[in-house]
Amino acid sequence: MKIKFTKMHGAGNDFVVLDAVNQAISLTPAQWQFIADRRFGIGADQMLVVEKAQGAGIDFRYRIYNADGGEVEQCGNGARAFVRFVTEKGLTDKRAIRVETMSGVIEPRLEDDGQITVDMGAPILTPADVPFDSHGLQHRSEAEDNLWPLDVAGKTTWISVVSMGNPHAVQLVDDSEAAPVLTDGPLIEHHPRFPKRVNAGFMQVVDRHHINLRVYERGAGETLACGTGACAAVVAGIRRGLLDSPVAVQTHGGVLNIAWAGPGEPVMMTGPAVTVFEGEIDLPDQL
Ligand SMILES: N[C@H](CCC[C@H](N)C(=O)O)C(=O)O
């Protein structure tokens, strides 16, 4: 099955983007895994599928698949790549676009300087809605935030839990480069207290307007940047009284700028999106 694709990235978080407006796309998890494979396939952290809108007043729908083949609710860097894609493909002439995802409608906007700002919606802060199973745990209050003790390989790790439509567990570390991202990341991702698994963020506060962040992503492993992870980390840092909006989030792939005015308010994310190359893959029908 021949499929045209566009290879893109947002701050190094890389994507294979498929136009499902002009070609029918219906793949199995094994086929998504094949596309994501960096040796046997194209290689990507996530695959993004751009479709015609389904709801009134909505311009597009976009679906997100992790490298492990699972469909997920939200992708912040992907939302910026989506805007670059539909603009470059001439699928819209709008600068502000309403796009429906599995977790609701977001509003990305192409800025004059080429950066893209996305209204990511308000964070979800009730543990059960993240979802996080807090039963039997005693949280620790820090300013506006509740920190939860997570048993990670016999060690207690205090985490904030935040959903940006997708689940995040954010912990504070002294040095993000020395943080146990590759050892503790998968243990947190698959921790039984996260029924839908979780993205594990490791945040180092540099000052009240700057953090370093690494994220071990659900279904993808450590990525060079995580947009929703940057949003979740800034929300957690502001609630803990450690940060003031706006915050520059330094990731291994570049800087994301996050602003949040407080509970009930949307998180605004600004960052880059780059088209790397176009291609066509002859995808095996049976995998
Ligand atoms: N791995 C994430 C999806 C992609 C999120 C990340 N790439 C972003 O930019 O937000 C999850 O399973 O929730």
The ligand as a Gaussian input file, in Angstrom:
#p B3LYP/6-31G(d) Opt

LIG

0 1
 N        3.583000      10.397000      24.219000
 C        2.411000      11.259000      24.445000
 C        1.856000      11.761000      23.105000
 C        2.788000      12.763000      22.460000
 C        3.063000      13.920000      23.378000
 C        4.256000      14.767000      22.994000
 N        4.987000      14.340000      21.826000
 C        3.859000      16.217000      22.879000
 O        4.499000      16.981000      22.121000
 O        2.913000      16.619000      23.598000
 C        1.314000      10.453000      25.139000
 O        1.308000       9.234000      24.986000
 O        0.493000      11.081000      25.807000

